[in-house]
Amino acid sequence: CLLLQTTWNELFLLNASQCNMPIQATQLLILNGIHSNTIETDKVQTYLEQTRKFQEQVEKFKLMHLDHAEYSCLKAITLFTPGSSTSFFV
């Protein structure tokens, strides 16, 4: 359980890119009930910037055309080496 707690964000990124999950920041804002008039603009900007970075990382993995086995290996490496230099987030 501790391994999942420390590596969930990297595993989520790998799964999102493997499943070709479409990420649209505006739709996520609407679905989460976050509107620019209900919270500060800087929080919306931060959220949009984080979503953009996530999308860039997903696109990088998509461009590599990894197969199922390669994604599985990356997930295992990520899961069993938490806190190391395997973090995919920049």
Contact map, one row per residue, 1 for C-alpha under 8 A:
111110000000000000000000000000000000000000000000000000000000000000000000000000000000000000
111111000000000000000000000000000000000000000000000000000000000000000000000000000000000000
111111100000000000000000000000000000000000000000000000000000000000000000000000110100000000
111111110000000000000000000000000000000000000000000000000000000000000000000000100000000000
111111110000000000000000000000000000000000000000000000000000000000000000000000000000000000
011111110000000000000000000000000000000000000000000000000000000000000000000000000110000000
001111111110000000000000000000000000000000000000000000000000000000000000000001100100000000
000111111111000000000000000000000000000000000000000000000000000000000000000000000000000000
000000111111100000000000000000000000000000000000000000000000000000000000000000000000000000
000000111111110000000000000000000000000000000000000000000000000000000000000001000000001110
000000111111111000000000000000000000000000000000000000000000000000000000001001100000000000
000000011111111100000000000000000000000000000000000000000000000000000000000000000000000000
000000001111111110000000000000000000000000000000000001001100000000000000000000000000000000
000000000111111111000000000000000000000000000000000000000100100000000010011000000000000000
000000000011111111100000000000000000000000000000000000000000000000000000000000000000000000
000000000001111111111000000000000000000000000000000000000100000000000000000000000000000000
000000000000111111111000000000000000000000000000000000000110110000000000000000000000000000
000000000000011111111000000000000000000000000000000000000000110001010010000000000000000000
000000000000001111111000000000000000000000000000000000000000000000000000000000000000000000
000000000000000111111100000000000000000000000000000000000000010000000000000000000000000000
000000000000000111111110000000000000000000000000000000000000000000000000000000000000000000
000000000000000000011111000000000000000000000000000000000000000000000000000000000000000000
000000000000000000001111100100000000000000000000001000100000000000000000000000000000000000
000000000000000000000111111100000000000000000000000000000000000000000000000000000000000000
000000000000000000000011111110000000000000000001001100000000000000000000000000000000000000
000000000000000000000001111111000000000000000000000000000000000000000000000000000000000000
000000000000000000000001111111100000000000000000000000000000000000000000000000000000000000
000000000000000000000011111111110000000000000000000000000000000000000000000000000000000000
000000000000000000000000111111111110000000000000000000000000000000000000000000000000000000
000000000000000000000000011111111110000000000000000000000000000000000000000000000000000000
000000000000000000000000001111111100000000000000000000000000000000000000000000000000000000
000000000000000000000000000111111100000000000000000000000000000000000000000000000000000000
000000000000000000000000000011111110000000000000000000000000000000000000000000000000000000
000000000000000000000000000011111111011000000000000000000000000000000000000000000000000000
000000000000000000000000000011001111111000000000000000000000000000000000000000000000000000
000000000000000000000000000000000111111110010000000000000000000000000000000000000000000000
000000000000000000000000000000000011111100000000000000000000000000000000000000000000000000
000000000000000000000000000000000111111100000000000000000000000000000000000000000000000000
000000000000000000000000000000000111111110110000000000000000000000000000000000000000000000
000000000000000000000000000000000001111111110000000000000000000000000000000000000000000000
000000000000000000000000000000000001001111111000000000000000000000000000000000000000000000
000000000000000000000000000000000000000111111100000000000000000000000000000000000000000000
000000000000000000000000000000000000001111111110000000000000000000000000000000000000000000
000000000000000000000000000000000001001111111111000000000000000000000000000000000000000000
000000000000000000000000000000000000000011111111100000000000000000000000000000000000000000
000000000000000000000000000000000000000001111111110000000000000000000000000000000000000000
000000000000000000000000000000000000000000111111111000000000000000000000000000000000000000
000000000000000000000000100000000000000000011111111100000000000000000000000000000000000000
000000000000000000000000000000000000000000001111111110000000000000000000000000000000000000
000000000000000000000000000000000000000000000111111111000000000000000000000000000000000000
000000000000000000000010100000000000000000000011111111100000000000000000000000000000000000
000000000000000000000000100000000000000000000001111111110000000000000000000000000000000000
000000000000000000000000000000000000000000000000111111111000000000000000000000000000000000
000000000000100000000000000000000000000000000000011111111100000000000000000000000000000010
000000000000000000000010000000000000000000000000001111111110000000000000000000000000000000
000000000000000000000000000000000000000000000000000111111111000000000000000000000000000000
000000000000100000000000000000000000000000000000000011111111100000000000000000000000000110
000000000000110110000000000000000000000000000000000001111111110000000000000000000000000000
000000000000000010000000000000000000000000000000000000111111111000000000000000000000000000
000000000000000000000000000000000000000000000000000000011111111100000000000000000000000000
000000000000010011000000000000000000000000000000000000001111111111000000000000000000000000
000000000000000011010000000000000000000000000000000000000111111111000000000000000000000000
000000000000000000000000000000000000000000000000000000000011111110000000000000000000000000
000000000000000000000000000000000000000000000000000000000001111111000000000000000000000000
000000000000000000000000000000000000000000000000000000000000111111100000000000000000000000
000000000000000001000000000000000000000000000000000000000000110111110110000000000000000000
000000000000000000000000000000000000000000000000000000000000000011111110000000000000000000
000000000000000001000000000000000000000000000000000000000000000001111111000000000000000000
000000000000000000000000000000000000000000000000000000000000000000111111100000000000000000
000000000000000000000000000000000000000000000000000000000000000001111111110000000000000000
000000000000010001000000000000000000000000000000000000000000000001111111111000000000000000
000000000000000000000000000000000000000000000000000000000000000000011111111100000000000000
000000000000000000000000000000000000000000000000000000000000000000001111111110000000000000
000000000000010000000000000000000000000000000000000000000000000000000111111111000000000000
000000000010010000000000000000000000000000000000000000000000000000000011111111100000000000
000000000000000000000000000000000000000000000000000000000000000000000001111111110000000000
000000000000000000000000000000000000000000000000000000000000000000000000111111111000010000
000000100110000000000000000000000000000000000000000000000000000000000000011111111100011000
001100100010000000000000000000000000000000000000000000000000000000000000001111111100000000
001000000000000000000000000000000000000000000000000000000000000000000000000111111100000000
000000000000000000000000000000000000000000000000000000000000000000000000000011111111010000
001001100000000000000000000000000000000000000000000000000000000000000000000001111111010000
000001000000000000000000000000000000000000000000000000000000000000000000000000001111111000
000000000000000000000000000000000000000000000000000000000000000000000000000000001111111000
000000000000000000000000000000000000000000000000000000000000000000000000000000000011111000
000000000000000000000000000000000000000000000000000000000000000000000000000011001111111100
000000000100000000000000000000000000000000000000000000000000000000000000000001000011111111
000000000100000000000000000000000000000000000000000000001000000000000000000000000000011111
000000000100000000000000000000000000000000000000000001001000000000000000000000000000001111
000000000000000000000000000000000000000000000000000000000000000000000000000000000000001111
